Every structure is written in structure tokens, then in C-alpha cells.
Amino acid sequence: MRILVVDDLRTNAKLLEHMLKNKATVLTVLSGQEAIDICGSTEFDVILMDIMMPGMDGMETAIRIKENGFKGRVIFVTAYREFADPSMSDGIILKPVDQEVLMRKVFING
């Protein structure tokens, strides 16, 4: 399984990468534009995306990635559930991330 982690805070992105690295191939990027760019050349099964990012937020990024043909799952990872539109994603994981919840959302429900 190939997973893209999108979070403007490097420590958050690396934490998710560390939690997943033994079960999947994980790539991290730090902005919505980087996510759009990498999805143009690399296929992913799942994108784990922060919502609150400077510039392009996670919801706008998800819309643009899907418009470009992404067929995998987008799961928002956020501390701000009230900003997450469930219709725009395949799930929501609340920060701080619980590893058991992460594994269940990424691998069991997928």
C-alpha cells in the first residue's frame, strides 16, 4: 500500500510516517500544492491530509486532487473536527492521533 501524508508541520507528518512505515510505503509532503504535484506523477492508495494548512487548505487540496483523477481514499487528520466536511473525505482521524484508530481507518476500513 502507498500512502501520502500531507501536513504543513513536519513533526506531524513524520509522526504519521513513523506509525505507518512498517505496514506501507509512506511519502510525506508539507503543502497542498506539493500533494497535487506528487499525485500527478505517483499513485497512492490513501492520502492522509491535514485540513488547516497555510495557502491551500486540505479540503481544497482534496477537491483538486480528485478533479485530477485520484481514485484512492482521502482521510482528513485534524484537531478541528468542526472544519471537516465528511462528504469530502473517506474518513476523519482526530489529533492527537491514536495509532490503533489510524491503523483501523487506513488498513481495516480500506
HELIX and SHEET records of a PDB file:
HELIX    1   1 ARG A   10  LEU A   20  1                                  11    
HELIX    2   2 GLY A   32  CYS A   39  1                                   8    
HELIX    3   3 GLY A   58  GLU A   67  1                                  10    
HELIX    4   4 ARG A   81  PHE A   83  5                                   3    
HELIX    5   5 PRO A   86  MET A   88  5                                   3    
HELIX    6   6 GLN A   99  MET A  103  1                                   5    
HELIX    7   7 ARG A  104  ILE A  108  3                                   5    
SHEET    1   A 5 THR A  25  VAL A  29  0                                        
SHEET    2   A 5 ARG A   2  VAL A   6  1                                        
SHEET    3   A 5 VAL A  46  MET A  49  1                                        
SHEET    4   A 5 ARG A  73  THR A  78  1                                        
SHEET    5   A 5 ILE A  92  LEU A  94  1                                        
END                                                                             
